Amino acid sequence: MINNINKFSNILLYLYKKINNINIHCSPGFFNIKEELIYLIKNCLNLKFKNNINNILISKENINKIISLFNIRIKKRIPIQYILNKSLYYGLNIFINKNVIIPRSSIGEFIKNKKINKIIKKYPKKILELCTGSGCISILLSKLYKKSKIEASDLYNKVLKITNINIKKYKIKNIKVIKSNLFKNINNKYNLIITNPPYVNLNNFKKLPKEYKYEPYNSLYGGIDGLKFINKILKESYNYLEKNGILICEVGNNYKLLIKKYPNIKFNWIKTKNKQNKIFFIKKEKINLINK
């Protein structure tokens, strides 16, 4: 069979049929298995993601490479991004390893399409990203706001090592990396605070597929109700925002619980293609109501 799969479309079909006979979940960041398989094949062949690919001929050496990585993927249930040590994020080719979560936040969508400007309106001089992980969101922000001073923070040295690798890869000059447990080591005030904190609640965490549990526990688990870190960020961000400053935060499927917990707060919900990744923004003046 392998001898007959010398074209992109043929090897894709071969792998797709093989994986369909296995009870397996697609890796985080993909909507389906086929999308993930295309990512695997294209990366092994160093193809651009806009190429017309179906009739591309593949050498036997590359076929063996693809199948070898595919076998690791299905046997160990390791997300393909960790096998390749890279993840595509809104045009960025981000280096990752098992110490950071796989980039997939929909925050990147409205930064990339510049709809964030409708929220912020005035050019942000100072930006803080909490829980930066691989640094992908800060890097997107730096490309949009080249004159802004951006600070990207995370708690763990092993995480910040990856952040720095990606910042250097894209030759970013306006991002400063800070080791901090949320706001503990933060000393400035910002026009924008942006974050995708851990927010998976206990019940959902237990149900996660093996692929997701390969990600760092501390990057996913947000306490019993999923709001452990979101509550802290909401309450403390007031002291770190400039006048008219804005907080943008991803909360996932905890949005109903968040609304119930803070009935006097009007959260502004940002529309993205992925409707499950709920993201809100809130102005500093409204955050003050939480602390009263």
C-alpha positions, 0 to 999 in steps of 0.5 A: 500500500505504501508504494502507491501513496507517492502523492499528497492526496494519496498519503492524506487518504491513507492516513485518514483511513487508518486513523478513522479506525482508531478512537482518537481525538484531534490535537488541541488547536485543530477542528478535525483529524483531517486538518491535523493530518494536512498540518503533519504532511505539510510540515514534513515536506516544508510546504507553505500552507497556501500551496496547491498540494494534492498532486505534489509528488512525495519521495519515499524518504519523506513518506517514511518520515511522515508515517513514522511521525504519524505512528508516534502520534497515534500510539502515544497520543501526543499532540502533533505540535509537540512531536514537531515542536512547532505550532501555527498561530495566526500566521506565526510559526511558534516554537513549543515543547511540553512546557507550554500550552499549544497556541490556539486562543481566539484572542489572536484572531481579533488581533490579526484582523485588527478588530482589537482597534475597535475596542482599544480605540487609542494607540496603547502605549503600555500593554501587559500580557499575563500567562504568556506561555509561548509568547504568541499573543504578545508577538502578534500585539508587537507586530500590530503595535510596534511603538508600544511597550509590551510586558509578557509575564509567566510564573515558570522559568521553563515557560519563559525560556520558550517565550524568549526563543519565540521573541528572538526568532521574530526579532521583536524589540518591544517585548520585555519578559517578566517572571511573575505570579499574575500581578505579584512582580508587576509594577507598572500601569497599562492601557491594555491588559490581555490574558488567556489564563488557565480556566478548565474546571474540575469536571471538564478537566477529568473529561479531557482527551489524552491529547489535552492532558499531555499539555501542562496541567498548570496551563489548563486547570483553573480550579474547581469552577474554572474561575480561580485565576479569572477572579484574581485577574478581574479584582486586581487588574483595576490597580494596574490599568491606566485611566480608561484602560481595558482588560481582555480575558478569555474564559472559555465555557465559563462565561455563564458562571462568570455572568452569574457570579458578577450580576452587576457587571456588564461584560462585553463579549468579543465575537470570533469564529470559535464560539466556544472560546468566549472572550470578554473585555471590560473597562477599568471603571466597570472593574471597580464595581467588582471590588465594592 
